[in-house]
Amino acid sequence: MRSIVFDTREPQRLAAFYAGLLGGKITTEEHDWYVVTDPDGRRIACQLSAEHEAPRFPDPAASQQVHLDVLVDDIDDAERQVLALGAVRVTTPHPEGGFRVFLDPAGHPFCLIPSDAIPS
């Protein structure tokens, strides 16, 4: 796999968000295409889609399109960081265990999952 690509009306803003979330950097900047590469070389691309409509998560009648699960060491600290980057916590009732659900600035859902919650 080379990249995960997100449609958005604001690719530069969304790329900056994911660079902050993943501790990565923007490695490609073009008019309508921004690539974020994390320290392990994984890539998230953000492409301009002027007609993009955000998912309506957690609406069960609507597709969430795609979501990322992000492992974190300290979920409380990670929550503060993603909120400062522009994420929004999903507070509408939905199943949630030890993880927390957020929306990125373009409305795509993602989860923060404590790394100690994953069986080895």
N, C-alpha and C positions, 0 to 999 in steps of 0.2 A: 504494500500500500504506500502510495506517495503522499497523499494529502486527504484531509477531510475539508470539504468546501462548504461554507455557509453563504447563502444569499442574504443580502442586506441592502438597505437604501443608503447606508453610511459605512462603506468598507474600511475607511481609515479609522473611524471611531471604534468599530468592532474589533479590528486588528489590535489597536492599542489596549482594549479591554483584555483580549486573550493573551497578549504579551505579558501584561501584569498578572493575570491569573496563573499562567503557566511558568512564570519566571523566564520567559523567552524574549526574543527580540524580533522586530519586523525586519525580514531579510529581503523582501521584494516590495517595492512601492511603485505602482503604476497607477494611472488614472482610475481604473475600475477594478484593480486586482492587488491585494495586499497579502503577503505570506508571513506568518509568524512561525518561527522555528524555536522549539524548546531546547533546553540543554542536552537532551538525548537525541536530537535530530528529528523529532516528530514535527509534522507540519500541519498547521491549520491555515487555510486560505479563506479570505473574505472577498467576495466578488459583488460588484454593483448589480443590483436588480431593482430598477426603479419601481417595479410593480410588486415588490415583495410585501407579503402580508404575514405578519407574525402568527405563529401557532396560537391556538386558543387554549393552551394547557392551563388547567387540568380538565377542560371540557371533554367529557367522554365521547361526544359526537364529532370531535375534531381530531385530526392527526397532530401529534407533536412533531412530526417530520423526522427529527433526529435529536438525540441528546447525548451529552458526554457525562461520564462518571469520572470525577477527579479525586484521586486519593490525597488526603491531607494528614499531617501529623496531629494538628490541634484544630478541631472543627470550630471551636469558638473563635479562635484567632483568624482562621480562614474565612469565617463568615464576616467578621469585621472588615477584612481586606477586600472581599468581593463586593461588599456593599459600598465601600469607599471607591471602588473602580467603576461603579455604576450598575451593579446587579440589583435585582429586586427579589426579595424572598417571596416564595409562593406560600400564601397563608390560607388559600381556599382549601377546604377539607379534601384531603387525598391521602392514600396510604403512605406512611413514612415511618421507617424503622429508625435505625441509628444514623441514617443519612439525612441531609437537608436538601430541599429543592429550591432552585433559583431560576430566574430568567436573565439572560444576557441583555445588553442594551438593544438588540434587535428582536428580543422576545423569544429566542430559542431557549428551551429548558436545559439545565444541567444540574448535576447532583454533586455535593461534597460528601465524601465518604471517609470516615476515619480509617487510617491505614491499619490500626490495630483491630478493626472489625472484620478484616479479611482473613479467612483461615489460611494458614501456611501450608 
